[in-house]
């Protein structure tokens, strides 16, 4: 969808979407590993990260989920979530909760490849 692509421009994951499209054109059977850096999220969605980028709007969780769901169909063999700092994630632990949601989506992508 061109409108969604316009929304993604300026975020660091655009290269990943291009790689996804290249992989699909080539058959999509090459193994892929997903690393999700929590620093890419907006500070309102993930305040408990190692490198806050104040003054720059980050991705919203809905954008992150759509990006991950857009990888469905690739041969995902593994995944991780990085830059979560539980000692900074107070008082409501929203960063940890959002990291678990992202990790669950990654596990679903891996499971899709096994079925």
N, C-alpha and C positions, 0 to 999 in steps of 0.2 A: 504494500500500500504506500503510495508516494507521500501521503500526509504523515504517516508514521515515520518514514525515512527522514523527512524534513525535521521531525521532532528529535530524531536521534543525532542529527548533524551537530557537531561541536562536542559530543561526548566521546570519551576515549574508546568505546566499544564499537565504533563504526568500522574499524579495520576488521574486527572479528566478524561482523556481518558480511563484509566483502569476502573474507576467507570462507565463510559458510557457503556463500553463493558459488564460489569457485569449486569447493568440494562437491557440491550437489551436481554441478555440470560434469565433474569428473567421475561421477558414480557414487560419491559420498561414502565409500567403504574404507577410507583411510582412518586409522584410529585417531581420536581427538581427546584431549584432556582439557577440562575447564578449570581455570582458576578465577575465582571471583574475589576481587579486592574490595573490601567494605568501604575503603576511602572514596570510592566513586559515588557513594550515596550522599544525598543531601544531609547536612549536619542536623536537620530536624528529624531525619529518619535514622541516623546512625551517629549519635554524638560520642559513642565509646569506641573510637577508632584511633589508630596510632598517629595519623597525620591529618588533622582537621584542615580543611581548605576553606577558611572563613572568607566571605565576600564573593565566593563563586557558587552558583547554584549547581548542586549535584543532581544525580538521577533520583527520581522518586521510586518507591518500591514497585509501583505498577509498571514503570518503564523497565526496571530490572527484570521483573517477572516476564514481561512480554519479550524481552531480549533473550532470556533463557529459553522460553517456550519456542522462540523462533529457531532454536538449534535442533528441535525435534527432527528426527530423520537422519541425523549424523551418527556415526559410529562412536559414541561417547564411551570411553573405557575407564574414565576416572575423573574425579573432580575434588576441589577443595575450596575453602573460604579462608581468606587471609586478612590480616590487619585488624582483627577484633581485639580490643583491649578491655577485658572484663573489669579491670580495676578502675577504668574511667567510665564505666557504664552504669551510672547511678542517677536517680534513685529507682527508675522503673525498668531497667534492663532492656530497653527497647532495641538496642543494637544487637544484643544476644538473641532476642526473639526474632528479629529480622534475619539474622545470620542463619538461624535454624530453618526459617521459611525458605531461604535461598538454597540451603543444603538439601532440604527435602525435594525441591524442584530438580536439583542436580541428580539426586538418587532416582527420581522418576525418569529422567532422561537416560540414565544408565540402564535401568530396568527395561525401558522400551527397547533397548538394543538387544536384550537377552531373550525377548519374546518373539 
